């Protein structure tokens, strides 16, 4: 047991994945000494119901100049954020001289549409490399962690923000209270804080155990988010379910009384109660499901290799670190992983040290099987690699269970 980072309540562990590396710390061959490891486990707060990790990796070790992930490299996510931006432009940003700030703006894929429309904006991201990519796209960026002090500096320079947006970033921050204090400092009285995060109900239903890794410090549901924001003087006024990332939710937060809460909030809360998202037994079963998937996947990989079949990995995702290291996948089973991110190519996967190769290696020649770590982009990936299946290749997926396509 440990204490909740939100409310100080008791957090009870329900799953542990053992010794894990930093998920996006890809290694240079021959320079693997000193690799950082931590114990990955998650628990449920018995008071505020927030699911959270039990160990914190220092933020500077995860989010730094060389942070390799680039949102724009996924066509489906680039389209998603273009639509998000257009929606803001038609609604919240339709007034005179609005200002929008994005927390964790990465390469500026959302803010580019905002910038092209001539709207004042600022992306805040601790990765200098990502910020430079955003600036090349015409997006104004600040290399910094978003918290109360940086928010105050932004307000002094640019005034209050009508919209503060964050996608797949807010839940990454253990000291989340300081982020909400920053939102309180920067947000206009009639403004909204909108954030998108992977949705706990979908993670549980799909048995997606690999969504638990160092960057995902919290796993949000509506109940826990409502409890969180109320502690910092905000009100949850709307929730929408999203199809991205295997299931996500978009939360809209405002100052109390500034907006009338949408009926969707109560509907989500009722649904979560029926799903048992505040019950430890739900998560104990989730942990048991993860063990079954691990055992089934390893049995399949070993059987295929024993039959002389070739297998490669596809997608050097952050979540693949949990899957690979928890399952114990080695180069004997999967000799390399293909990925389209240039900063990952030629390096080694964290922990397992499986080589990462460019997409061209996938067809030189095609393997018999491809283990799809980027399963949340399965439709996009399979459409892109249709020749693989046409040549007789098969995909191995492990969410919601181990199966071959």
Helices and strands as residue ranges (DSSP letters): E 2-3, E 10-21, E 27-28, E 37-45, E 51-53, H 59-62, G 71-73, H 75-90, E 99-103, H 111-116, E 120-125, H 128-136, E 141-143, H 148-158, E 161-167, G 170-172, H 176-186, E 187-198, H 200-206, G 209-211, E 218-219, H 222-231, E 234-242, G 244-246, E 248-255, H 263-275, H 280-306, E 311-314, H 320-327, E 336-338, E 347-348, E 355-357, G 359-363, E 369-372, G 375-377, H 378-384, H 386-390, E 394-397, E 403-404
